[in-house]
Amino acid sequence: MSGGNALTNAWIGPSVTPLTNLNSGYRMYEVDEGNFEIYDAYTFYADVNTFPNLTSTGPTYKIEYNTRDAYGRQANWPADAPLNATFWHQVTEAMQTNHSIVSQFNTYQGKMSVKSPNCTNNACAEAKVCYIRSGSVALAQFCPKGYGSVQSPFTGTGS
């Protein structure tokens, strides 16, 4: 597999209504109105632990990250190129050599929740790259188990 044969990618937005005690989030996209390519994405989150009672006050959202800023430099991606399948493949190539990018991805995936487990070991990093590249439930079954969700502890039960 290479960036040259990466065909498509899917943008999966964060949950506005997450599980209990997990942070809420949403994403806004910069889309070219001519070709509909995504050129950037901005993800926002609300820390639910800072609100004593969310039934009487709504959440306050803050910028969590900008996709191009978070991953573009590590992927050696041109500033004017769309964030397409080749971009995401290059991000995963960078993740393979620099596991701190995987750790940051995991933090963003969990919306910076204190409930999300850390992804700081090699097994977790390799599993995350596999999950990102799989793009489907069928292919994800070949990835190491126990690292798929940031809403429960990582178990690392092997493949």
ROMARFI-418946 format. One line per field, with one value per residue (C-alpha): residue in one letter; chain; x, y negated, z negated. Coordinates in Angstrom, 3 decimals, padded with zeros to 6 digits. Example, Ala and Ser with C-alpha at 12.3 -4.5 7.8 and 13.67 -1.06 7.14 Angstrom:
<pts>
rest <- A | S .
kette <- A | A .
X <- 012.300 | 013.670 .
Y <- 004.500 | 001.060 .
Z <- -007.800 | -007.140 .
</pts>
This chain:
<pts>
rest <- M | S | G | G | N | A | L | T | N | A | W | I | G | P | S | V | T | P | L | T | N | L | N | S | G | Y | R | M | Y | E | V | D | E | G | N | F | E | I | Y | D | A | Y | T | F | Y | A | D | V | N | T | F | P | N | L | T | S | T | G | P | T | Y | K | I | E | Y | N | T | R | D | A | Y | G | R | Q | A | N | W | P | A | D | A | P | L | N | A | T | F | W | H | Q | V | T | E | A | M | Q | T | N | H | S | I | V | S | Q | F | N | T | Y | Q | G | K | M | S | V | K | S | P | N | C | T | N | N | A | C | A | E | A | K | V | C | Y | I | R | S | G | S | V | A | L | A | Q | F | C | P | K | G | Y | G | S | V | Q | S | P | F | T | G | T | G | S .
kette <- A | A | A | A | A | A | A | A | A | A | A | A | A | A | A | A | A | A | A | A | A | A | A | A | A | A | A | A | A | A | A | A | A | A | A | A | A | A | A | A | A | A | A | A | A | A | A | A | A | A | A | A | A | A | A | A | A | A | A | A | A | A | A | A | A | A | A | A | A | A | A | A | A | A | A | A | A | A | A | A | A | A | A | A | A | A | A | A | A | A | A | A | A | A | A | A | A | A | A | A | A | A | A | A | A | A | A | A | A | A | A | A | A | A | A | A | A | A | A | A | A | A | A | A | A | A | A | A | A | A | A | A | A | A | A | A | A | A | A | A | A | A | A | A | A | A | A | A | A | A | A | A | A | A | A | A | A | A | A .
X <- 000.000 | 001.236 | -000.020 | -000.155 | -002.847 | -004.852 | -008.303 | -010.577 | -010.967 | -013.883 | -014.236 | -015.825 | -017.017 | -016.897 | -019.988 | -021.993 | -023.754 | -021.049 | -021.224 | -021.352 | -018.444 | -016.806 | -016.301 | -018.616 | -017.286 | -018.062 | -016.088 | -016.252 | -014.776 | -013.194 | -014.528 | -013.693 | -017.060 | -015.784 | -014.369 | -015.739 | -012.280 | -011.661 | -008.800 | -008.986 | -011.025 | -011.413 | -012.450 | -014.021 | -014.688 | -016.448 | -014.981 | -018.014 | -016.136 | -016.090 | -019.869 | -021.535 | -024.943 | -025.261 | -029.051 | -029.174 | -026.142 | -025.063 | -021.529 | -018.900 | -016.879 | -013.191 | -010.989 | -009.253 | -007.185 | -006.849 | -006.189 | -003.686 | -001.718 | -001.851 | -000.679 | 000.361 | 003.966 | 004.575 | 003.113 | 005.255 | 002.036 | 001.849 | -000.028 | -002.330 | -003.185 | -006.493 | -006.644 | -007.415 | -006.642 | -003.001 | -002.669 | -004.037 | -001.797 | 001.223 | 000.045 | 000.022 | 003.523 | 004.677 | 002.910 | 004.886 | 008.172 | 006.985 | 004.618 | 004.076 | 001.826 | -000.252 | -000.466 | -001.688 | -004.181 | -005.503 | -005.920 | -007.856 | -009.912 | -011.008 | -011.816 | -009.185 | -011.252 | -009.616 | -011.595 | -009.709 | -006.728 | -003.309 | -001.732 | 001.948 | 003.309 | 004.373 | 001.533 | -001.073 | 000.609 | 000.782 | -002.868 | -004.023 | -002.200 | -003.810 | -007.294 | -006.815 | -005.688 | -008.372 | -011.349 | -013.828 | -015.003 | -013.947 | -010.349 | -010.157 | -010.659 | -007.055 | -005.766 | -004.534 | -007.530 | -008.062 | -007.126 | -010.139 | -012.123 | -010.984 | -014.046 | -012.710 | -009.324 | -006.955 | -006.561 | -004.031 | -005.298 | -003.347 | -004.688 .
Y <- 000.000 | -003.468 | -007.022 | -006.592 | -003.931 | -005.485 | -005.872 | -007.596 | -008.632 | -009.147 | -012.029 | -010.797 | -013.668 | -013.721 | -013.088 | -016.065 | -013.707 | -011.324 | -008.652 | -009.657 | -011.867 | -011.998 | -015.327 | -016.628 | -017.784 | -018.957 | -019.708 | -022.393 | -021.875 | -024.193 | -022.820 | -023.995 | -024.803 | -023.919 | -020.432 | -019.700 | -018.760 | -019.375 | -021.791 | -022.004 | -020.888 | -022.535 | -020.399 | -021.883 | -020.277 | -021.011 | -019.730 | -018.307 | -018.112 | -021.927 | -022.199 | -021.514 | -020.952 | -020.655 | -020.652 | -024.327 | -025.619 | -024.582 | -023.502 | -026.004 | -024.812 | -025.594 | -024.879 | -021.570 | -021.423 | -022.380 | -019.281 | -020.852 | -022.411 | -019.212 | -016.800 | -018.645 | -019.342 | -015.791 | -014.411 | -016.818 | -017.985 | -021.029 | -023.974 | -024.291 | -020.586 | -019.057 | -016.769 | -013.674 | -009.952 | -010.485 | -013.075 | -010.642 | -007.847 | -010.115 | -010.984 | -007.259 | -006.892 | -009.692 | -007.947 | -004.762 | -006.574 | -009.037 | -007.519 | -010.873 | -011.732 | -008.632 | -009.673 | -013.130 | -011.580 | -009.400 | -012.442 | -014.235 | -011.116 | -011.049 | -014.774 | -015.381 | -013.437 | -012.362 | -009.127 | -008.191 | -005.856 | -007.011 | -005.495 | -005.617 | -002.149 | -000.579 | 001.961 | -000.766 | -002.938 | -000.061 | 000.830 | -002.783 | -003.041 | 000.228 | -001.008 | -004.330 | -002.587 | 000.098 | -002.159 | 000.672 | 003.135 | 006.033 | 004.827 | 003.614 | 007.230 | 007.837 | 005.131 | 005.906 | 006.070 | 004.020 | 000.540 | -000.463 | -002.652 | -005.650 | -005.230 | -002.241 | -001.068 | 000.369 | 004.091 | 004.993 | 008.531 | 009.209 | 009.939 .
Z <- 000.000 | 000.853 | 001.062 | 004.832 | 004.643 | 001.795 | 003.319 | 000.875 | -002.706 | -005.062 | -007.452 | -010.644 | -012.788 | -016.556 | -018.621 | -019.845 | -022.257 | -023.539 | -026.178 | -029.845 | -030.955 | -027.510 | -025.799 | -023.110 | -019.750 | -016.234 | -013.072 | -010.402 | -006.935 | -004.371 | -001.081 | 002.429 | 003.967 | 007.443 | 006.908 | 003.387 | 002.082 | -001.625 | -002.193 | -005.955 | -008.929 | -012.314 | -015.263 | -018.384 | -021.746 | -025.014 | -028.254 | -030.025 | -033.328 | -033.566 | -033.747 | -037.078 | -035.488 | -031.715 | -031.916 | -032.913 | -030.999 | -027.538 | -026.693 | -025.597 | -022.619 | -022.058 | -019.090 | -019.638 | -016.463 | -012.827 | -010.707 | -008.304 | -011.172 | -013.233 | -010.529 | -007.358 | -008.324 | -009.582 | -006.340 | -004.290 | -002.627 | -000.303 | -001.826 | 001.176 | 001.654 | 000.524 | -002.503 | -000.452 | -000.722 | 000.234 | -002.555 | -005.137 | -003.875 | -004.269 | -007.778 | -008.623 | -007.138 | -009.448 | -012.335 | -011.681 | -012.269 | -014.910 | -017.444 | -019.150 | -016.163 | -016.965 | -020.598 | -019.565 | -017.100 | -019.922 | -022.178 | -019.441 | -018.682 | -022.331 | -022.325 | -025.009 | -027.516 | -030.762 | -030.310 | -027.122 | -027.526 | -026.349 | -023.251 | -024.117 | -023.355 | -020.050 | -019.994 | -020.308 | -017.664 | -015.185 | -015.816 | -015.336 | -011.995 | -010.942 | -011.930 | -010.129 | -006.946 | -007.037 | -006.414 | -006.878 | -009.485 | -007.261 | -006.942 | -010.554 | -011.654 | -010.561 | -012.922 | -016.443 | -018.776 | -021.894 | -020.607 | -018.514 | -020.899 | -022.896 | -025.085 | -027.017 | -028.294 | -025.713 | -026.255 | -023.586 | -023.220 | -020.025 | -016.558 .
</pts>
